Amino acid sequence: MVQVTADGSLQGLGELDQQIEKDLAEEGGAILIAQLLGLLSTFVGIAFALRLVQDAWPDAAFGDHNSGKRGEHEPTR
């Protein structure tokens, strides 16, 4: 929380900057992972990429892919 002190200075602004930087870093990390996963699925195919990601990240929810349904972009077998 940022407050204006009696002398007119701002108190807590540094903490706000740190929180904003942390939020941006987390968002940037999520974007980077999404891009890398997109590239992986482009190079090896979505079915194989999904299997690799599920092996590495077993507790993650993957929408329709967890239920055994084929996604609209997944090839038929």
PDB file of N, CA, C and O in Angstrom:
ATOM      1  N   MET A   1       0.852  -1.164   0.000  1.00  0.00           N
ATOM      2  CA  MET A   1       0.000   0.000   0.000  1.00  0.00           C
ATOM      3  C   MET A   1       0.906   1.237   0.000  1.00  0.00           C
ATOM      4  O   MET A   1       1.885   1.304   0.743  1.00  0.00           O
ATOM      5  N   VAL A   2       0.568   2.192  -0.827  1.00  0.00           N
ATOM      6  CA  VAL A   2       1.331   3.428  -0.914  1.00  0.00           C
ATOM      7  C   VAL A   2       0.590   4.511  -0.135  1.00  0.00           C
ATOM      8  O   VAL A   2      -0.619   4.685  -0.282  1.00  0.00           O
ATOM      9  N   GLN A   3       1.342   5.238   0.698  1.00  0.00           N
ATOM     10  CA  GLN A   3       0.750   6.315   1.493  1.00  0.00           C
ATOM     11  C   GLN A   3       1.560   7.592   1.305  1.00  0.00           C
ATOM     12  O   GLN A   3       2.770   7.557   1.082  1.00  0.00           O
ATOM     13  N   VAL A   4       0.864   8.713   1.401  1.00  0.00           N
ATOM     14  CA  VAL A   4       1.517  10.015   1.365  1.00  0.00           C
ATOM     15  C   VAL A   4       1.787  10.432   2.804  1.00  0.00           C
ATOM     16  O   VAL A   4       0.868  10.489   3.620  1.00  0.00           O
ATOM     17  N   THR A   5       3.047  10.723   3.114  1.00  0.00           N
ATOM     18  CA  THR A   5       3.414  11.122   4.473  1.00  0.00           C
ATOM     19  C   THR A   5       3.155  12.615   4.669  1.00  0.00           C
ATOM     20  O   THR A   5       2.801  13.320   3.723  1.00  0.00           O
ATOM     21  N   ALA A   6       3.333  13.091   5.898  1.00  0.00           N
ATOM     22  CA  ALA A   6       3.080  14.493   6.242  1.00  0.00           C
ATOM     23  C   ALA A   6       3.949  15.449   5.428  1.00  0.00           C
ATOM     24  O   ALA A   6       3.528  16.565   5.127  1.00  0.00           O
ATOM     25  N   ASP A   7       5.165  15.015   5.070  1.00  0.00           N
ATOM     26  CA  ASP A   7       6.041  15.903   4.302  1.00  0.00           C
ATOM     27  C   ASP A   7       5.814  15.793   2.790  1.00  0.00           C
ATOM     28  O   ASP A   7       6.516  16.437   2.012  1.00  0.00           O
ATOM     29  N   GLY A   8       4.842  14.983   2.375  1.00  0.00           N
ATOM     30  CA  GLY A   8       4.493  14.884   0.955  1.00  0.00           C
ATOM     31  C   GLY A   8       5.197  13.763   0.212  1.00  0.00           C
ATOM     32  O   GLY A   8       4.955  13.563  -0.978  1.00  0.00           O
ATOM     33  N   SER A   9       6.061  13.030   0.895  1.00  0.00           N
ATOM     34  CA  SER A   9       6.744  11.920   0.222  1.00  0.00           C
ATOM     35  C   SER A   9       5.840  10.683   0.210  1.00  0.00           C
ATOM     36  O   SER A   9       4.873  10.588   0.966  1.00  0.00           O
ATOM     37  N   LEU A  10       6.182   9.754  -0.661  1.00  0.00           N
ATOM     38  CA  LEU A  10       5.404   8.523  -0.784  1.00  0.00           C
ATOM     39  C   LEU A  10       6.092   7.414  -0.010  1.00  0.00           C
ATOM     40  O   LEU A  10       7.290   7.180  -0.168  1.00  0.00           O
ATOM     41  N   GLN A  11       5.328   6.743   0.819  1.00  0.00           N
ATOM     42  CA  GLN A  11       5.845   5.636   1.614  1.00  0.00           C
ATOM     43  C   GLN A  11       5.247   4.338   1.064  1.00  0.00           C
ATOM     44  O   GLN A  11       4.038   4.256   0.846  1.00  0.00           O
ATOM     45  N   GLY A  12       6.087   3.330   0.842  1.00  0.00           N
ATOM     46  CA  GLY A  12       5.615   2.041   0.345  1.00  0.00           C
ATOM     47  C   GLY A  12       5.701   1.901  -1.154  1.00  0.00           C
ATOM     48  O   GLY A  12       5.301   0.874  -1.703  1.00  0.00           O
ATOM     49  N   LEU A  13       6.216   2.916  -1.831  1.00  0.00           N
ATOM     50  CA  LEU A  13       6.310   2.862  -3.288  1.00  0.00           C
ATOM     51  C   LEU A  13       7.304   1.798  -3.735  1.00  0.00           C
ATOM     52  O   LEU A  13       7.081   1.129  -4.744  1.00  0.00           O
ATOM     53  N   GLY A  14       8.388   1.634  -3.004  1.00  0.00           N
ATOM     54  CA  GLY A  14       9.382   0.610  -3.338  1.00  0.00           C
ATOM     55  C   GLY A  14       8.799  -0.785  -3.271  1.00  0.00           C
ATOM     56  O   GLY A  14       9.105  -1.631  -4.111  1.00  0.00           O
ATOM     57  N   GLU A  15       7.961  -1.030  -2.277  1.00  0.00           N
ATOM     58  CA  GLU A  15       7.307  -2.340  -2.149  1.00  0.00           C
ATOM     59  C   GLU A  15       6.369  -2.596  -3.323  1.00  0.00           C
ATOM     60  O   GLU A  15       6.268  -3.719  -3.817  1.00  0.00           O
ATOM     61  N   LEU A  16       5.686  -1.545  -3.762  1.00  0.00           N
ATOM     62  CA  LEU A  16       4.789  -1.672  -4.907  1.00  0.00           C
ATOM     63  C   LEU A  16       5.580  -2.013  -6.157  1.00  0.00           C
ATOM     64  O   LEU A  16       5.168  -2.869  -6.940  1.00  0.00           O
ATOM     65  N   ASP A  17       6.721  -1.346  -6.352  1.00  0.00           N
ATOM     66  CA  ASP A  17       7.571  -1.635  -7.502  1.00  0.00           C
ATOM     67  C   ASP A  17       8.030  -3.093  -7.487  1.00  0.00           C
ATOM     68  O   ASP A  17       8.040  -3.752  -8.526  1.00  0.00           O
ATOM     69  N   GLN A  18       8.409  -3.596  -6.314  1.00  0.00           N
ATOM     70  CA  GLN A  18       8.857  -4.982  -6.205  1.00  0.00           C
ATOM     71  C   GLN A  18       7.732  -5.947  -6.565  1.00  0.00           C
ATOM     72  O   GLN A  18       7.970  -6.945  -7.245  1.00  0.00           O
ATOM     73  N   GLN A  19       6.507  -5.659  -6.116  1.00  0.00           N
ATOM     74  CA  GLN A  19       5.375  -6.534  -6.427  1.00  0.00           C
ATOM     75  C   GLN A  19       5.073  -6.519  -7.919  1.00  0.00           C
ATOM     76  O   GLN A  19       4.786  -7.561  -8.509  1.00  0.00           O
ATOM     77  N   ILE A  20       5.136  -5.341  -8.527  1.00  0.00           N
ATOM     78  CA  ILE A  20       4.884  -5.238  -9.968  1.00  0.00           C
ATOM     79  C   ILE A  20       5.944  -6.019 -10.731  1.00  0.00           C
ATOM     80  O   ILE A  20       5.615  -6.742 -11.671  1.00  0.00           O
ATOM     81  N   GLU A  21       7.213  -5.885 -10.343  1.00  0.00           N
ATOM     82  CA  GLU A  21       8.282  -6.624 -10.998  1.00  0.00           C
ATOM     83  C   GLU A  21       8.089  -8.128 -10.836  1.00  0.00           C
ATOM     84  O   GLU A  21       8.315  -8.885 -11.780  1.00  0.00           O
ATOM     85  N   LYS A  22       7.673  -8.568  -9.651  1.00  0.00           N
ATOM     86  CA  LYS A  22       7.432  -9.992  -9.412  1.00  0.00           C
ATOM     87  C   LYS A  22       6.293 -10.492 -10.295  1.00  0.00           C
ATOM     88  O   LYS A  22       6.394 -11.562 -10.895  1.00  0.00           O
ATOM     89  N   ASP A  23       5.205  -9.718 -10.375  1.00  0.00           N
ATOM     90  CA  ASP A  23       4.062 -10.103 -11.209  1.00  0.00           C
ATOM     91  C   ASP A  23       4.465 -10.195 -12.677  1.00  0.00           C
ATOM     92  O   ASP A  23       4.067 -11.130 -13.373  1.00  0.00           O
ATOM     93  N   LEU A  24       5.252  -9.231 -13.151  1.00  0.00           N
ATOM     94  CA  LEU A  24       5.708  -9.244 -14.543  1.00  0.00           C
ATOM     95  C   LEU A  24       6.622 -10.426 -14.815  1.00  0.00           C
ATOM     96  O   LEU A  24       6.548 -11.039 -15.879  1.00  0.00           O
ATOM     97  N   ALA A  25       7.485 -10.749 -13.857  1.00  0.00           N
ATOM     98  CA  ALA A  25       8.383 -11.891 -14.026  1.00  0.00           C
ATOM     99  C   ALA A  25       7.587 -13.190 -14.112  1.00  0.00           C
ATOM    100  O   ALA A  25       7.890 -14.053 -14.936  1.00  0.00           O
ATOM    101  N   GLU A  26       6.571 -13.331 -13.265  1.00  0.00           N
ATOM    102  CA  GLU A  26       5.741 -14.540 -13.304  1.00  0.00           C
ATOM    103  C   GLU A  26       4.982 -14.638 -14.623  1.00  0.00           C
ATOM    104  O   GLU A  26       4.885 -15.717 -15.207  1.00  0.00           O
ATOM    105  N   GLU A  27       4.449 -13.522 -15.087  1.00  0.00           N
ATOM    106  CA  GLU A  27       3.725 -13.514 -16.357  1.00  0.00           C
ATOM    107  C   GLU A  27       4.675 -13.834 -17.508  1.00  0.00           C
ATOM    108  O   GLU A  27       4.327 -14.585 -18.418  1.00  0.00           O
ATOM    109  N   GLY A  28       5.863 -13.264 -17.460  1.00  0.00           N
ATOM    110  CA  GLY A  28       6.852 -13.545 -18.503  1.00  0.00           C
ATOM    111  C   GLY A  28       7.260 -15.003 -18.514  1.00  0.00           C
ATOM    112  O   GLY A  28       7.455 -15.587 -19.580  1.00  0.00           O
ATOM    113  N   GLY A  29       7.391 -15.598 -17.334  1.00  0.00           N
ATOM    114  CA  GLY A  29       7.730 -17.017 -17.254  1.00  0.00           C
ATOM    115  C   GLY A  29       6.640 -17.892 -17.850  1.00  0.00           C
ATOM    116  O   GLY A  29       6.929 -18.864 -18.547  1.00  0.00           O
ATOM    117  N   ALA A  30       5.395 -17.550 -17.576  1.00  0.00           N
ATOM    118  CA  ALA A  30       4.268 -18.316 -18.132  1.00  0.00           C
ATOM    119  C   ALA A  30       4.228 -18.199 -19.649  1.00  0.00           C
ATOM    120  O   ALA A  30       3.955 -19.177 -20.345  1.00  0.00           O
ATOM    121  N   ILE A  31       4.500 -17.005 -20.158  1.00  0.00           N
ATOM    122  CA  ILE A  31       4.511 -16.806 -21.611  1.00  0.00           C
ATOM    123  C   ILE A  31       5.639 -17.612 -22.250  1.00  0.00           C
ATOM    124  O   ILE A  31       5.447 -18.234 -23.295  1.00  0.00           O
ATOM    125  N   LEU A  32       6.809 -17.601 -21.626  1.00  0.00           N
ATOM    126  CA  LEU A  32       7.950 -18.356 -22.155  1.00  0.00           C
ATOM    127  C   LEU A  32       7.640 -19.845 -22.199  1.00  0.00           C
ATOM    128  O   LEU A  32       7.920 -20.502 -23.202  1.00  0.00           O
ATOM    129  N   ILE A  33       7.067 -20.390 -21.129  1.00  0.00           N
ATOM    130  CA  ILE A  33       6.728 -21.815 -21.097  1.00  0.00           C
ATOM    131  C   ILE A  33       5.694 -22.147 -22.164  1.00  0.00           C
ATOM    132  O   ILE A  33       5.799 -23.173 -22.836  1.00  0.00           O
ATOM    133  N   ALA A  34       4.700 -21.287 -22.320  1.00  0.00           N
ATOM    134  CA  ALA A  34       3.673 -21.519 -23.346  1.00  0.00           C
ATOM    135  C   ALA A  34       4.286 -21.544 -24.744  1.00  0.00           C
ATOM    136  O   ALA A  34       3.926 -22.388 -25.564  1.00  0.00           O
ATOM    137  N   GLN A  35       5.201 -20.631 -25.015  1.00  0.00           N
ATOM    138  CA  GLN A  35       5.858 -20.595 -26.322  1.00  0.00           C
ATOM    139  C   GLN A  35       6.703 -21.849 -26.550  1.00  0.00           C
ATOM    140  O   GLN A  35       6.689 -22.426 -27.638  1.00  0.00           O
ATOM    141  N   LEU A  36       7.438 -22.266 -25.515  1.00  0.00           N
ATOM    142  CA  LEU A  36       8.256 -23.470 -25.647  1.00  0.00           C
ATOM    143  C   LEU A  36       7.399 -24.714 -25.869  1.00  0.00           C
ATOM    144  O   LEU A  36       7.753 -25.579 -26.671  1.00  0.00           O
ATOM    145  N   LEU A  37       6.272 -24.805 -25.160  1.00  0.00           N
ATOM    146  CA  LEU A  37       5.369 -25.942 -25.360  1.00  0.00           C
ATOM    147  C   LEU A  37       4.772 -25.925 -26.767  1.00  0.00           C
ATOM    148  O   LEU A  37       4.588 -26.972 -27.388  1.00  0.00           O
ATOM    149  N   GLY A  38       4.476 -24.731 -27.254  1.00  0.00           N
ATOM    150  CA  GLY A  38       3.978 -24.615 -28.622  1.00  0.00           C
ATOM    151  C   GLY A  38       5.003 -25.088 -29.643  1.00  0.00           C
ATOM    152  O   GLY A  38       4.660 -25.786 -30.597  1.00  0.00           O
ATOM    153  N   LEU A  39       6.244 -24.712 -29.444  1.00  0.00           N
ATOM    154  CA  LEU A  39       7.312 -25.170 -30.346  1.00  0.00           C
ATOM    155  C   LEU A  39       7.504 -26.678 -30.253  1.00  0.00           C
ATOM    156  O   LEU A  39       7.674 -27.348 -31.272  1.00  0.00           O
ATOM    157  N   LEU A  40       7.476 -27.213 -29.037  1.00  0.00           N
ATOM    158  CA  LEU A  40       7.626 -28.653 -28.864  1.00  0.00           C
ATOM    159  C   LEU A  40       6.533 -29.403 -29.622  1.00  0.00           C
ATOM    160  O   LEU A  40       6.813 -30.379 -30.318  1.00  0.00           O
ATOM    161  N   SER A  41       5.290 -28.947 -29.488  1.00  0.00           N
ATOM    162  CA  SER A  41       4.199 -29.635 -30.181  1.00  0.00           C
ATOM    163  C   SER A  41       4.308 -29.476 -31.693  1.00  0.00           C
ATOM    164  O   SER A  41       3.871 -30.353 -32.437  1.00  0.00           O
ATOM    165  N   THR A  42       4.882 -28.378 -32.153  1.00  0.00           N
ATOM    166  CA  THR A  42       5.082 -28.183 -33.594  1.00  0.00           C
ATOM    167  C   THR A  42       6.116 -29.168 -34.127  1.00  0.00           C
ATOM    168  O   THR A  42       5.937 -29.738 -35.203  1.00  0.00           O
ATOM    169  N   PHE A  43       7.189 -29.366 -33.380  1.00  0.00           N
ATOM    170  CA  PHE A  43       8.277 -30.217 -33.861  1.00  0.00           C
ATOM    171  C   PHE A  43       7.996 -31.703 -33.720  1.00  0.00           C
ATOM    172  O   PHE A  43       8.359 -32.472 -34.610  1.00  0.00           O
ATOM    173  N   VAL A  44       7.364 -32.135 -32.636  1.00  0.00           N
ATOM    174  CA  VAL A  44       7.177 -33.568 -32.418  1.00  0.00           C
ATOM    175  C   VAL A  44       5.719 -34.005 -32.496  1.00  0.00           C
ATOM    176  O   VAL A  44       5.436 -35.199 -32.398  1.00  0.00           O
ATOM    177  N   GLY A  45       4.800 -33.085 -32.667  1.00  0.00           N
ATOM    178  CA  GLY A  45       3.378 -33.416 -32.724  1.00  0.00           C
ATOM    179  C   GLY A  45       2.732 -33.241 -31.362  1.00  0.00           C
ATOM    180  O   GLY A  45       3.371 -33.423 -30.325  1.00  0.00           O
ATOM    181  N   ILE A  46       1.462 -32.887 -31.382  1.00  0.00           N
ATOM    182  CA  ILE A  46       0.779 -32.562 -30.128  1.00  0.00           C
ATOM    183  C   ILE A  46       0.595 -33.773 -29.228  1.00  0.00           C
ATOM    184  O   ILE A  46       0.698 -33.650 -28.008  1.00  0.00           O
ATOM    185  N   ALA A  47       0.325 -34.938 -29.800  1.00  0.00           N
ATOM    186  CA  ALA A  47       0.096 -36.128 -28.968  1.00  0.00           C
ATOM    187  C   ALA A  47       1.361 -36.511 -28.201  1.00  0.00           C
ATOM    188  O   ALA A  47       1.305 -36.777 -27.000  1.00  0.00           O
ATOM    189  N   PHE A  48       2.500 -36.537 -28.895  1.00  0.00           N
ATOM    190  CA  PHE A  48       3.750 -36.903 -28.238  1.00  0.00           C
ATOM    191  C   PHE A  48       4.190 -35.823 -27.261  1.00  0.00           C
ATOM    192  O   PHE A  48       4.661 -36.135 -26.167  1.00  0.00           O
ATOM    193  N   ALA A  49       4.044 -34.556 -27.639  1.00  0.00           N
ATOM    194  CA  ALA A  49       4.402 -33.452 -26.741  1.00  0.00           C
ATOM    195  C   ALA A  49       3.558 -33.509 -25.469  1.00  0.00           C
ATOM    196  O   ALA A  49       4.071 -33.299 -24.370  1.00  0.00           O
ATOM    197  N   LEU A  50       2.276 -33.790 -25.618  1.00  0.00           N
ATOM    198  CA  LEU A  50       1.395 -33.880 -24.459  1.00  0.00           C
ATOM    199  C   LEU A  50       1.810 -35.019 -23.538  1.00  0.00           C
ATOM    200  O   LEU A  50       1.797 -34.869 -22.316  1.00  0.00           O
ATOM    201  N   ARG A  51       2.181 -36.165 -24.125  1.00  0.00           N
ATOM    202  CA  ARG A  51       2.660 -37.278 -23.312  1.00  0.00           C
ATOM    203  C   ARG A  51       3.929 -36.912 -22.542  1.00  0.00           C
ATOM    204  O   ARG A  51       4.064 -37.257 -21.368  1.00  0.00           O
ATOM    205  N   LEU A  52       4.857 -36.215 -23.197  1.00  0.00           N
ATOM    206  CA  LEU A  52       6.087 -35.793 -22.533  1.00  0.00           C
ATOM    207  C   LEU A  52       5.797 -34.839 -21.379  1.00  0.00           C
ATOM    208  O   LEU A  52       6.371 -34.963 -20.297  1.00  0.00           O
ATOM    209  N   VAL A  53       4.899 -33.885 -21.624  1.00  0.00           N
ATOM    210  CA  VAL A  53       4.569 -32.907 -20.593  1.00  0.00           C
ATOM    211  C   VAL A  53       3.838 -33.578 -19.434  1.00  0.00           C
ATOM    212  O   VAL A  53       4.090 -33.252 -18.274  1.00  0.00           O
ATOM    213  N   GLN A  54       2.937 -34.508 -19.734  1.00  0.00           N
ATOM    214  CA  GLN A  54       2.225 -35.213 -18.667  1.00  0.00           C
ATOM    215  C   GLN A  54       3.170 -36.065 -17.833  1.00  0.00           C
ATOM    216  O   GLN A  54       2.972 -36.202 -16.626  1.00  0.00           O
ATOM    217  N   ASP A  55       4.192 -36.638 -18.454  1.00  0.00           N
ATOM    218  CA  ASP A  55       5.187 -37.405 -17.695  1.00  0.00           C
ATOM    219  C   ASP A  55       5.972 -36.493 -16.762  1.00  0.00           C
ATOM    220  O   ASP A  55       6.261 -36.867 -15.625  1.00  0.00           O
ATOM    221  N   ALA A  56       6.316 -35.303 -17.232  1.00  0.00           N
ATOM    222  CA  ALA A  56       7.106 -34.369 -16.441  1.00  0.00           C
ATOM    223  C   ALA A  56       6.262 -33.623 -15.409  1.00  0.00           C
ATOM    224  O   ALA A  56       6.773 -33.198 -14.373  1.00  0.00           O
ATOM    225  N   TRP A  57       4.961 -33.465 -15.697  1.00  0.00           N
ATOM    226  CA  TRP A  57       4.080 -32.645 -14.868  1.00  0.00           C
ATOM    227  C   TRP A  57       2.772 -33.405 -14.640  1.00  0.00           C
ATOM    228  O   TRP A  57       1.734 -32.998 -15.163  1.00  0.00           O
ATOM    229  N   PRO A  58       2.798 -34.491 -13.877  1.00  0.00           N
ATOM    230  CA  PRO A  58       1.645 -35.398 -13.776  1.00  0.00           C
ATOM    231  C   PRO A  58       0.411 -34.804 -13.096  1.00  0.00           C
ATOM    232  O   PRO A  58      -0.698 -35.275 -13.349  1.00  0.00           O
ATOM    233  N   ASP A  59       0.561 -33.794 -12.250  1.00  0.00           N
ATOM    234  CA  ASP A  59      -0.592 -33.245 -11.534  1.00  0.00           C
ATOM    235  C   ASP A  59      -1.309 -32.128 -12.286  1.00  0.00           C
ATOM    236  O   ASP A  59      -2.314 -31.609 -11.800  1.00  0.00           O
ATOM    237  N   ALA A  60      -0.818 -31.754 -13.449  1.00  0.00           N
ATOM    238  CA  ALA A  60      -1.409 -30.647 -14.200  1.00  0.00           C
ATOM    239  C   ALA A  60      -2.687 -31.095 -14.901  1.00  0.00           C
ATOM    240  O   ALA A  60      -2.810 -32.246 -15.322  1.00  0.00           O
ATOM    241  N   ALA A  61      -3.624 -30.179 -15.019  1.00  0.00           N
ATOM    242  CA  ALA A  61      -4.869 -30.445 -15.742  1.00  0.00           C
ATOM    243  C   ALA A  61      -4.672 -30.064 -17.203  1.00  0.00           C
ATOM    244  O   ALA A  61      -4.174 -28.980 -17.505  1.00  0.00           O
ATOM    245  N   PHE A  62      -5.058 -30.945 -18.094  1.00  0.00           N
ATOM    246  CA  PHE A  62      -4.870 -30.705 -19.516  1.00  0.00           C
ATOM    247  C   PHE A  62      -6.183 -30.680 -20.284  1.00  0.00           C
ATOM    248  O   PHE A  62      -6.206 -31.027 -21.465  1.00  0.00           O
ATOM    249  N   GLY A  63      -7.251 -30.289 -19.659  1.00  0.00           N
ATOM    250  CA  GLY A  63      -8.536 -30.159 -20.356  1.00  0.00           C
ATOM    251  C   GLY A  63      -9.028 -31.485 -20.886  1.00  0.00           C
ATOM    252  O   GLY A  63      -8.996 -32.494 -20.181  1.00  0.00           O
ATOM    253  N   ASP A  64      -9.484 -31.489 -22.128  1.00  0.00           N
ATOM    254  CA  ASP A  64     -10.060 -32.680 -22.752  1.00  0.00           C
ATOM    255  C   ASP A  64      -9.061 -33.813 -22.900  1.00  0.00           C
ATOM    256  O   ASP A  64      -9.456 -34.976 -22.981  1.00  0.00           O
ATOM    257  N   HIS A  65      -7.768 -33.496 -22.936  1.00  0.00           N
ATOM    258  CA  HIS A  65      -6.772 -34.537 -23.146  1.00  0.00           C
ATOM    259  C   HIS A  65      -6.701 -35.502 -21.966  1.00  0.00           C
ATOM    260  O   HIS A  65      -6.369 -36.672 -22.159  1.00  0.00           O
ATOM    261  N   ASN A  66      -7.003 -35.047 -20.751  1.00  0.00           N
ATOM    262  CA  ASN A  66      -6.997 -35.938 -19.590  1.00  0.00           C
ATOM    263  C   ASN A  66      -8.161 -36.908 -19.621  1.00  0.00           C
ATOM    264  O   ASN A  66      -8.056 -38.008 -19.078  1.00  0.00           O
ATOM    265  N   SER A  67      -9.260 -36.531 -20.237  1.00  0.00           N
ATOM    266  CA  SER A  67     -10.449 -37.364 -20.217  1.00  0.00           C
ATOM    267  C   SER A  67     -10.451 -38.426 -21.310  1.00  0.00           C
ATOM    268  O   SER A  67     -11.377 -39.233 -21.390  1.00  0.00           O
ATOM    269  N   GLY A  68      -9.410 -38.430 -22.161  1.00  0.00           N
ATOM    270  CA  GLY A  68      -9.337 -39.420 -23.221  1.00  0.00           C
ATOM    271  C   GLY A  68      -9.998 -38.979 -24.505  1.00  0.00           C
ATOM    272  O   GLY A  68      -9.957 -39.715 -25.490  1.00  0.00           O
ATOM    273  N   LYS A  69     -10.606 -37.809 -24.534  1.00  0.00           N
ATOM    274  CA  LYS A  69     -11.220 -37.296 -25.756  1.00  0.00           C
ATOM    275  C   LYS A  69     -10.133 -36.748 -26.663  1.00  0.00           C
ATOM    276  O   LYS A  69      -9.108 -36.257 -26.191  1.00  0.00           O
ATOM    277  N   ARG A  70     -10.359 -36.832 -27.963  1.00  0.00           N
ATOM    278  CA  ARG A  70      -9.418 -36.235 -28.899  1.00  0.00           C
ATOM    279  C   ARG A  70      -9.723 -34.763 -29.042  1.00  0.00           C
ATOM    280  O   ARG A  70     -10.883 -34.366 -29.146  1.00  0.00           O
ATOM    281  N   GLY A  71      -8.672 -33.950 -29.047  1.00  0.00           N
ATOM    282  CA  GLY A  71      -8.833 -32.521 -29.282  1.00  0.00           C
ATOM    283  C   GLY A  71      -9.092 -32.275 -30.760  1.00  0.00           C
ATOM    284  O   GLY A  71      -8.890 -33.174 -31.576  1.00  0.00           O
ATOM    285  N   GLU A  72      -9.530 -31.089 -31.116  1.00  0.00           N
ATOM    286  CA  GLU A  72      -9.862 -30.807 -32.506  1.00  0.00           C
ATOM    287  C   GLU A  72      -8.651 -30.827 -33.415  1.00  0.00           C
ATOM    288  O   GLU A  72      -8.793 -31.028 -34.621  1.00  0.00           O
ATOM    289  N   HIS A  73      -7.437 -30.620 -32.856  1.00  0.00           N
ATOM    290  CA  HIS A  73      -6.234 -30.587 -33.682  1.00  0.00           C
ATOM    291  C   HIS A  73      -5.416 -31.870 -33.584  1.00  0.00           C
ATOM    292  O   HIS A  73      -4.403 -32.012 -34.268  1.00  0.00           O
ATOM    293  N   GLU A  74      -5.843 -32.795 -32.747  1.00  0.00           N
ATOM    294  CA  GLU A  74      -5.093 -34.043 -32.582  1.00  0.00           C
ATOM    295  C   GLU A  74      -5.498 -35.004 -33.682  1.00  0.00           C
ATOM    296  O   GLU A  74      -6.690 -35.188 -33.929  1.00  0.00           O
ATOM    297  N   PRO A  75      -4.533 -35.620 -34.348  1.00  0.00           N
ATOM    298  CA  PRO A  75      -4.871 -36.547 -35.449  1.00  0.00           C
ATOM    299  C   PRO A  75      -5.575 -37.800 -34.930  1.00  0.00           C
ATOM    300  O   PRO A  75      -5.378 -38.203 -33.784  1.00  0.00           O
ATOM    301  N   THR A  76      -6.382 -38.400 -35.771  1.00  0.00           N
ATOM    302  CA  THR A  76      -7.056 -39.646 -35.406  1.00  0.00           C
ATOM    303  C   THR A  76      -6.055 -40.783 -35.451  1.00  0.00           C
ATOM    304  O   THR A  76      -5.043 -40.711 -36.149  1.00  0.00           O
ATOM    305  N   ARG A  77      -6.341 -41.814 -34.713  1.00  0.00           N
ATOM    306  CA  ARG A  77      -5.410 -42.963 -34.685  1.00  0.00           C
ATOM    307  C   ARG A  77      -5.979 -44.126 -35.439  1.00  0.00           C
ATOM    308  O   ARG A  77      -5.343 -45.176 -35.526  1.00  0.00           O
TER     309      ARG A  77
END
